Amino acid sequence: MIVEITMEQQRKPGSLYMQIHSFLLDGIKAGRWKEDEALPSENELTSQFGVSRITIKKAMDLLVEEGVVYRIQGKGSFVSADGRPVLYDPVRGHETKPIVALLMPRVSNQYTGRLLMGIETVVQASGARLMFGATDDDPAKESQLLADAVESGVSGIIIYPSQGESYNEEILRLTLSGFPIVVIDRYLRGVETNCVLSDHEGGAYEAVSHLLELGHRSIAFASTEIAGITSLEDRKNGYSRAMGGVPSARSHELTLSDTEEAEEKVRSFLADR
């Protein structure tokens, strides 16, 4: 499709990318490009307008931020329905072999390694492919990987949230939008969540109860900062419930802020007792 910026639009104040943004937005509003119709590619717009690709990208990025346009990796930019961003389209998501994204902080021990292998086995058995991403326990990186996965057209996401957070806003947004997402080890309080997790409270209660039955009365609860993390909150509740049932029991709490220092901190804590 050949597009032109009129003399009136060229005289509009502002930077080049804002002029191109206005041109595209006016064209969408006028019906030049319909709902779910592809806009001209960045290369086409660069050639047509005689500007740099960076200028075109800035204009398109702004349209995406405004929810007027959505992107599909490898296919281009499309007009959103009623000016709303398209988060999930079951038909578009299954045009090829389905892809399931798995996001985890890292794969650094037997536990996380077995999780990865188990998930991969089930995903492959269902006829889908697995796309893995490591968040490095960084909420900002986690949010970016979530957005990248959706833009890539994955059929669903499995996520083990970053340490130090219950969940980030991107997980909540995808959950509320109906996007297929499964959370490992956590759940969203007050929100119906697809999640897979252990009975953290029951497990902690039984572990502490067993120690009490063996005659121990001074028992510590050691964990990273709880900070609203449902799994840790539930473990703490199980610990407190068991300790509260024995008047002579003495409880201690130990907060571990860094996994590399955890062992030394525990050793020091025990040496002082």
N, C-alpha and C positions, 0 to 999 in steps of 0.2 A: 504494500500500500504506500503511495506517495503522499507525504504530508508536508505542509508548508506553514511557516509562521507568517501571519499577515503583518502588514506595516503597522497596524494599530498595536498588535501584540509586541512588535519589536520596540515600540516607543514606550512600553510599560516600564516604570521604574523598577530597579532591583537588579540582582545579579543574573547572569545568563542562565544558571540552573533554575532560578525562580521563574524566569520567563518560559523556559521549556516545561517546567512543572505546571504553570498556568495554562499553557497551550494544551498539554495532555489532559489536564483536569477539565478544561472547557470542552474538549472533544468528547470526553466520557459523558459529561453532563448532557451534551447535545445528541448523544446516541451514536456518535461516529464509531465507537467501539462498544459492543454490547456486553452484557453480563457473561462472564467466563470466556470472553473472546480475547485472544492474544494481542498484546500491543506490539508495535514494531520492535525488533531487537535493538539492543544497545548499539551494535555495529551499524544497523540501518539508520538509527537516529543520529549517530555520530557523523556518518557520511552526509546525511540530509541537511543537518544544521551547521556542519562545518565547525564543530566544537570538539573538545577532547572527550574521551570516554569517561573521564572522571566527572566532568560536568553533567553528562547524561546520567551517570550512576547516582550522583547526588540528588538529581531531580526524581529519579525512580525510587530511591531510598525514602525520600520524603513522602511520596505517594503510598509506599508500603506502610510507613509509620502511621499515616492518616487512615489506614484501613481501606483505601480506595483500590489498591492493587495488591495482589498476592503473587508470590513466585513459586515455581516448581523447578527444582534443580534439573538442568539439562533440557528444559522445555521452554522456559521464558517467563514473561510477566503477563498476568491476566487481570481482567477487570473483576473486582469483587462484587458479589451479589448485594444490592441495596447499600453499597458503600461499606459493607462489613467484611472483615478479613475472613477468608475461608480456612478454618483450622483443620477440618477433616472432611474428606469426600470419599465414602466407601468405594464408589466406582473408580475414581481416579487412583485411589490407593491400591487397587488390585488389577491395574492394567497389565502388570507383569507379575512375576513370582513374588509373593508377599515378602516384605522385609520387616523383621522385628528388631528394634533397637534395644540394646542392653547398656545401661549406664551404671557404673560402679565407681567408688572412690579409687580402687586399685585392685590388682590381683597379686597379693604379696604373701599369702599363706595358704595352708591346706584348706581352710574353711572357704575363703573366697574362690580358690581354684576349683573346688568341688561344686560350688554354686554355679560358676561359669560353665563347667562341663555338663552339669545336669540340665541347665537351661538350654544349652546348645543342642543337647541330645533330643529334647522334647520339641524344640523349634524345628529342627531338621526333619524329625519324624512326621511333623504336620505338613511338610512340603514347603515350608518357608525358609528364608535365610536369616542369619543373625548378623547384626551390625553392632560392634562393641565400641564403647567409648569410655575412657578413664577420666573421671572428674577431678582427681587429685585432691579430694576433700575441699574444693574451692567452689562455693555457691555461685560465684559469677560465671565460672567456667561451666558449671552444671547447667545454669540457665541458657548459656549460649549453645551447649550441646543439645539441649532439649529443643530449642528453636531450630537448630540445624537439622535435627532428625525429622521434625514436622515438615520443614521446607523440602526435605529430600523425598517426601511422600511415603514414609514408613507406614505400615498398617497398624502398628502399636508400639508401645514403649514399656519396658520393664526397668525400674530404677531402684537402686539402693541409695537413698539420699545421703548427701554429704554429712560427715560428722559435725556435730556442733549446731545442728539445726533440725527442727521437726520436719519442715518441708519448706521449699521456697515458693514464691508466688506463682512461678511458671507451672509447677506441679498442680497447684490449686486451680489455676486458670484452665489447664487442660482437663482436669477432673470435672470441673463445672461445665465445660463445653461439651462433654460427652465423648472426648477423645479416648480411645482404648489405652489405658495406662494402668499398670500394676505396680504397687509400691511394695518393696521388700523391707521387712523388719519394722515398719512404722504404719500408722494409720492417721488420718486427718480427723481430729476431734470435731464433732458436729457436722461432718461431711461424709456422705456415703462413699466409701473408698473401696476400690478393688485392691486387696492387700494379701500378702502371705507373710505370716509371722508366727513366732513361737508364743507359748503361754508364759510371757515374761514374769508376770506376777505370781502365777502358780509355781513356776520353776524356782524362783527366788524363795518363796515361802517354804517349799519342800526342802531346799538345800539348807536353809537356816534351821528349820525344824530338826533335820537330821543331826546337825552339829549340836543342837541343844539336847537332843536325846543321848548323845555321846558324852554329855556332861560339860560341854564348853559353855561358858557364860559371858565371856568377853569376845564379841564377834564384830568385825568391821565390815562396812559396806564401801567398796572402792569402785569408783567409776569416773569417767570423764565428766565434764560439766553437763548437768542434765538439761538446762536451758530449753525446757518445753519438749524434749525428745520423748515421745510416748513410750518407747521401749525401755528407756532408762527410768522414766517415772514409774512405770508398772513394776519394774524390778525393785525399786526403792519401796514401793507400797507393800510388796510381798515381804521384803526384809523387815520393815517396820511392824507389819502385822504379826509376824512370827515372834519378833523380839518383845512385842507388847504383851504377848501371852505368858511371859515368864518374868515376874516382878524382879527377880534377882539378876536378870541378864543386863549386861552393860553394852551399850551400842557405841560405835565409833564410825565416823564418816571420813573418807579419804578421797579427795578430788584429784584426779590425774589429768594434767593439762597437756602433756606431751608423751606420746607413746614411746619415744626414745629414752625418756627419763623415767618412765613408769616403774621399771624393775628396781632402779636405785631408790626411788621414792618409797616404794613398798618396803624394801629392805630397811631403810632408815626408820620408817614408821614402826616396824616390828621391833627394831633394836631399842626403841624408846619405851617399849611396853614391858 
